[in-house]
Amino acid sequence: GSVLGTAWFWRDITEYRKAQKQAREAQDIYHAIFDNSPAGVMVVDDSERIVSMNKYAENLLGKKMAEIKDQSVFSLYPKDELVKLRSLNVRKDKRQTHLETGMLKASGEVVDVSLSVSPLLDANNNVRGSVGIFSDITARKKAEQEMLNAIKMKGNFLGMVSHELRTPLTAVKGSLGIIEDGSAGELNPEQKDFLKTAINNIDRLERLITDVLDYQRLDSGREKFDWKEKDLCGVVRAAQQMFVNKAKEKSLELKIEIEDDIPYINLDEEQLGKALRNLIDNAIKFTQRGRIFIVVKKLDEGACVSIKDTGVGVKPEEMSKIFETFSQLSVGDGRKTGSIGLGLAIAKSIIEKHSGRIWVESEPGRGSTFSFFIPFKK
């Protein structure tokens, strides 16, 4: 007879079991992250149909996954957002795109969201869909709008108050002028002193109102600039000439030094002149003895204007706020100047409108140098 035997075959499946376990663990981790993500996650296939979304998305939109599965993802957006969304070309460009948009809730309400869309690529780098990650920014949008409204109200208030103050101020100044020239009768020396003090304070108040109106227009973007090719050196000379007498009254030298061959620059003559006047006036205000030296230099890509003084200087703790609005700097004995602190803020705004930058170098007790750079080409 023949002997019949049984053949046995076996293989080690330890590694296979281990791989299965790792795959299950990875899947569990994925679902934990997906479902508990603090942002909405939505997966869309290559036909723009919704494949899945997490609990955050369900709660935000008030829709269950079963209700919208296989629907077009564009059904979740208002009509006026569709053009923007369809122009993203995430699949074509194969790159992540960020935007802010609105999504439709089940109630028909539109919720503001920050959205990032990324393509889903297979092993061959082919696009198989996309994933969108989004979060609710309704509170942030509301805060931004409230801030914009507050800024607008502040601007309107400053403009209205400044305008209303200027009207009676003009009448008061005119009346004081009539009294000063003797048309209303002869004045004794004491009356003349009182009148001079009143007129000086009226002039100061008028300058303050002008500063507020100027800054309010610059800050709101309503100030129009008249751009023309102009001689920067001529603008600097004109500004310097306006302060010759004021410098003499304080026994200060007011000198100017300009390098040759500085080309014309596209600028607004009046606005840049205003910035220069503010800087020179500031230098004279803080200098009790010595000189103010204005220097214009030609650099490779633009011109640099520096106003150097031998005044009280700026304290280190005040350097960071020197160009801020409504900040008052202290003089040598620690007293505030009494200025509302808009002159330097206005100068900074005007220089930046010229694509330039402004800075200060200072040493307490030794003086300050305010400089600004304006490029030849903008």
C-alpha positions in Angstrom: 0.0 0.0 0.0 0.9 3.6 -0.2 1.5 5.9 2.7 -0.7 9.0 2.5 0.7 12.0 4.3 -0.6 15.5 5.1 1.3 18.6 4.1 1.3 21.6 6.5 2.1 25.2 5.5 2.5 28.1 7.8 4.0 31.6 7.9 4.9 34.1 10.6 2.2 36.8 10.7 3.6 38.7 13.6 4.6 41.7 11.5 1.3 41.6 9.7 -0.6 41.8 13.0 1.7 44.5 14.2 1.0 46.6 11.0 -2.7 46.1 11.5 -2.5 47.3 15.0 -0.5 50.4 14.0 -3.0 51.1 11.2 -5.9 50.9 13.6 -4.1 53.2 16.1 -3.3 55.7 13.3 -7.0 55.6 12.3 -8.1 56.2 15.8 -5.8 59.2 16.2 -7.0 60.6 12.9 -10.6 60.4 13.9 -9.8 61.9 17.3 -8.1 64.8 15.7 -10.7 65.2 13.0 -13.7 65.1 15.3 -12.2 67.2 18.1 -10.5 69.8 16.0 -11.2 73.4 17.2 -11.8 74.3 13.6 -14.2 73.1 10.9 -12.8 70.5 8.5 -14.5 69.5 5.3 -13.2 67.0 2.7 -14.4 67.4 -0.9 -13.8 65.0 -3.8 -12.6 65.9 -7.3 -16.2 66.7 -8.4 -16.6 69.3 -5.7 -19.0 67.0 -3.7 -18.8 66.9 0.1 -17.3 63.7 1.3 -17.1 64.4 5.1 -16.9 67.1 7.7 -16.2 67.1 11.5 -18.4 68.0 14.5 -17.2 71.6 14.6 -18.4 72.1 11.1 -21.7 70.5 11.9 -22.3 72.7 14.9 -21.2 75.9 13.2 -23.4 75.3 10.1 -26.3 73.6 12.0 -26.2 70.8 9.5 -25.5 67.1 9.9 -23.1 65.3 7.6 -25.8 62.8 6.5 -27.9 65.8 5.2 -25.3 67.3 2.9 -23.1 64.3 1.9 -22.5 64.3 -1.9 -24.0 67.8 -2.2 -21.9 70.4 -4.1 -19.7 72.3 -1.7 -20.7 75.5 -3.4 -24.3 75.0 -2.0 -22.8 76.1 1.4 -21.9 79.6 0.2 -23.9 82.7 -0.7 -24.2 83.6 -4.3 -22.0 86.7 -4.1 -19.1 84.6 -2.7 -19.2 82.0 -5.5 -17.2 84.0 -8.0 -14.4 84.5 -5.5 -14.4 80.8 -4.5 -14.4 79.5 -8.0 -11.4 81.7 -8.9 -9.2 80.0 -6.4 -7.8 77.3 -8.8 -6.6 75.2 -5.9 -6.7 72.0 -8.0 -4.8 73.7 -10.9 -2.2 75.5 -8.8 -1.9 72.6 -6.3 -1.2 74.9 -3.4 -2.9 76.1 -0.3 -5.1 79.2 -0.5 -6.3 81.4 2.4 -9.3 83.8 2.3 -12.1 85.2 4.3 -15.6 84.4 3.2 -19.2 83.7 4.4 -20.9 80.3 4.7 -24.6 79.5 4.9 -26.0 78.1 8.0 -29.1 75.9 8.1 -31.1 78.9 9.2 -30.1 80.8 6.1 -27.9 83.1 8.2 -24.4 83.9 6.8 -21.5 83.3 9.2 -18.1 84.9 8.6 -15.2 82.4 8.4 -11.5 82.3 7.8 -10.9 79.6 5.2 -7.8 77.6 4.1 -8.2 75.3 1.2 -5.6 72.7 0.3 -5.5 70.1 -2.6 -5.6 66.4 -1.8 -2.9 64.6 -3.9 -2.5 60.9 -4.5 0.8 59.0 -4.8 1.2 60.2 -8.4 0.7 63.9 -7.5 -2.8 63.9 -9.1 -5.5 66.0 -7.4 -8.2 63.8 -5.9 -10.1 66.5 -4.0 -9.5 69.2 -1.5 -9.8 69.8 2.2 -11.1 73.1 3.7 -10.3 74.2 7.2 -12.4 77.1 8.5 -13.2 78.9 11.8 -15.8 81.4 12.9 -14.5 85.0 12.8 -17.9 86.7 13.4 -16.7 88.2 16.8 -13.5 89.5 15.2 -15.4 91.0 12.3 -17.8 92.7 14.7 -14.9 94.1 16.8 -13.2 95.4 13.6 -16.3 97.1 12.5 -16.8 98.7 15.9 -13.3 99.9 15.9 -13.7 101.4 12.4 -16.9 103.1 13.5 -15.1 104.5 16.6 -12.2 105.8 14.5 -14.7 107.4 12.1 -16.7 109.0 15.0 -13.4 110.3 16.5 -12.4 111.9 13.2 -15.8 113.4 12.6 -15.9 114.8 16.2 -12.4 116.3 15.9 -13.2 117.8 12.6 -16.5 119.3 13.8 -15.1 120.7 17.0 -12.1 122.1 15.3 -14.2 123.8 12.6 -16.7 125.2 15.2 -13.8 126.6 17.3 -12.2 128.2 14.3 -15.2 130.3 13.4 -15.5 132.3 16.7 -11.7 132.4 17.0 -11.5 134.3 13.8 -14.0 136.9 15.1 -12.1 137.2 18.4 -8.8 137.6 16.6 -10.3 140.3 14.3 -11.7 142.3 17.3 -8.3 142.1 19.1 -6.6 143.4 16.0 -8.9 146.4 15.9 -8.1 147.2 19.6 -4.4 146.7 19.0 -4.1 149.1 16.2 -5.8 151.8 18.2 -9.0 152.1 16.2 -11.1 151.6 19.3 -9.1 154.1 21.4 -5.7 154.6 22.8 -4.2 151.9 25.1 -1.9 152.4 28.0 1.3 150.2 28.4 -0.4 147.7 30.8 -3.4 147.3 28.5 -1.0 146.6 25.6 0.8 143.9 27.5 -2.5 142.2 28.4 -3.6 142.5 24.7 -0.3 141.0 23.5 -0.7 138.0 25.8 -4.3 137.5 24.5 -3.2 137.7 20.9 -0.3 135.3 21.4 -2.6 132.8 23.0 -5.2 133.2 20.2 -2.4 132.5 17.7 -1.3 129.4 19.6 -4.9 128.1 19.8 -5.3 128.7 16.1 -2.1 126.6 15.4 -3.5 123.8 17.6 -6.8 123.7 15.8 -4.9 123.7 12.4 -2.8 120.8 13.6 -5.9 118.8 14.7 -7.6 119.4 11.3 -4.4 118.6 9.4 -3.9 115.3 11.2 -7.5 114.3 11.0 -7.4 114.7 7.2 -4.2 112.8 7.0 -5.4 110.0 9.3 -8.7 109.6 7.5 -7.0 109.5 4.1 -9.0 112.6 2.9 -6.0 114.8 2.5 -5.2 115.1 -1.2 -1.6 115.2 -2.4 -0.6 117.2 -5.5 2.3 115.2 -6.9 4.8 117.0 -9.1 8.5 116.9 -10.0 9.8 119.6 -7.7 13.1 120.9 -6.3 13.5 119.5 -2.8 16.2 122.0 -2.0 13.9 124.9 -2.8 11.3 123.5 -0.4 13.9 123.2 2.3 15.1 126.8 1.7 11.6 128.2 1.8 10.8 126.4 5.1 14.1 127.7 6.6 13.4 131.3 5.6 10.1 131.2 7.5 11.9 130.7 10.8 14.8 133.2 10.4 13.1 135.8 12.6 11.9 133.3 15.2 15.5 132.0 15.6 16.8 135.5 16.0 14.3 136.2 18.8 16.0 133.4 20.7 19.5 134.3 19.6 19.9 131.0 17.7 21.8 130.4 14.5 19.7 128.9 11.8 22.0 127.6 9.1 21.5 125.4 6.0 23.9 123.2 4.0 22.8 121.6 0.7 24.8 119.2 -1.4 25.0 119.8 -5.2 23.3 117.9 -7.9 20.2 116.7 -6.0 17.6 115.9 -8.7 14.0 116.9 -8.7 11.7 114.5 -6.8 8.1 113.7 -7.2 6.6 115.4 -4.2 3.8 117.6 -2.8 5.5 120.9 -2.2 2.9 122.2 0.3 2.7 119.0 2.3 6.4 118.4 2.5 6.9 122.1 3.4 4.5 121.6 6.3 6.5 118.6 7.5 9.7 120.6 7.4 8.1 123.5 9.2 7.0 121.2 12.0 10.5 119.8 12.4 12.2 123.2 12.3 9.6 124.7 14.7 10.2 121.7 17.0 13.9 122.2 17.0 13.6 125.9 17.9 11.1 125.2 20.6 13.5 122.8 22.4 16.7 124.8 21.9 17.5 127.6 24.2 21.0 128.4 23.0 23.3 127.3 20.2 22.1 126.6 16.6 19.8 124.8 14.3 21.6 123.2 11.4 19.6 121.9 8.3 21.5 119.5 6.1 20.4 118.0 2.7 22.5 115.1 1.4 22.2 113.1 -1.8 22.3 109.3 -1.3 22.3 106.5 -3.8 18.5 106.1 -4.0 17.2 109.3 -2.6 17.8 112.4 -0.5 18.2 112.7 3.2 17.2 115.9 5.1 18.5 116.4 8.7 17.5 119.0 11.2 20.2 119.2 14.0 19.8 121.2 17.1 21.8 121.9 20.3 18.7 121.7 22.5 17.6 119.7 25.5 17.5 116.4 23.7 15.1 113.5 24.1 15.1 111.2 27.1 15.6 107.5 26.3 12.2 106.6 27.8 10.5 109.1 25.4 12.2 108.0 22.2 9.6 105.2 21.4 6.6 107.6 21.6 8.1 110.7 20.0 6.1 110.4 16.7 2.9 109.3 18.4 -0.2 111.5 18.4 -1.1 113.5 21.5 2.2 112.7 23.2 4.0 115.6 25.1 7.7 115.6 25.5 9.3 117.2 28.5 11.9 120.0 28.5 15.1 120.0 30.5 13.5 120.5 33.9 10.9 117.8 33.4 8.0 120.1 32.6 5.8 119.2 29.6 5.8 121.6 26.6 2.1 122.2 26.6 1.9 121.2 23.0 -0.7 118.6 22.0 2.0 116.6 20.3 0.7 116.5 16.7 3.5 118.3 14.9 5.9 115.3 14.7 3.0 112.9 14.0 1.9 115.0 11.1 5.5 115.2 9.8 5.8 111.4 10.0 2.5 110.8 8.2 3.5 113.2 5.3 7.0 111.6 4.9 5.5 108.2 4.8 3.0 109.4 2.1 6.2 110.2 0.1 7.3 106.6 0.4 10.0 107.8 2.9 10.9 107.2 6.5 11.7 109.5 9.5 13.8 108.9 12.6 15.5 110.7 15.4 18.9 110.4 17.1 19.3 112.3 20.4 21.4 112.7 23.6 19.8 114.4 26.6 21.4 117.7 27.2 23.3 117.6 23.9 20.6 118.0 21.3 18.7 116.0 18.7 18.9 115.2 15.0 15.6 114.6 13.2 16.2 113.1 9.7 14.0 111.8 6.9 14.7 110.0 3.7 12.7 110.4 0.5 13.5 108.1 -2.5 14.0 109.6 -6.0 11.7 107.0 -7.4 8.5 105.8 -5.8 
